[in-house]
Amino acid sequence: MPATAAPSPTGHPAYSDTFRCTPHSASEARSLVRTALYAWTLDDLTDTAALITSELTTNTIRHTASRTMRVTITRLEPELIRIGVVDKSKKFPVPCKPTDEETQGRGLAVIERLAHRWGVDPLPWGKRVWAELGRRTDATGTTR
């Protein structure tokens, strides 16, 4: 499916698309995010944004009974984006503390480490899990 730009209710530039909850959809969602970041010349955020997108979509695929999910990437400020995944489950994600031997359960910890902040918004039909990231400015005013 091609990525489509759509105005968001807040007036921020955004890209969004609906995907089936299948493992292949994580790849399609990453492509949507890459397209938006390229269009906004925020290419340096691509790797981190793609990893966050993978974790958000994988959580939806594995832990909800939703048949579809809506993935959005919104440019909140010139150098700040928000990636969101909407599904029809009202069950909020819960961070886990897996043992060293466990191979799953680290997704929210990865998001916590990479994102400036993340959260969950309840919706009448489910929820939106989101994460924000962007370029940071250091004390000298230099963007990094």
Order of alpha helices (4+ residues) and beta strands (2+ residues): beta-beta-alpha-alpha-beta-beta-alpha-beta-beta
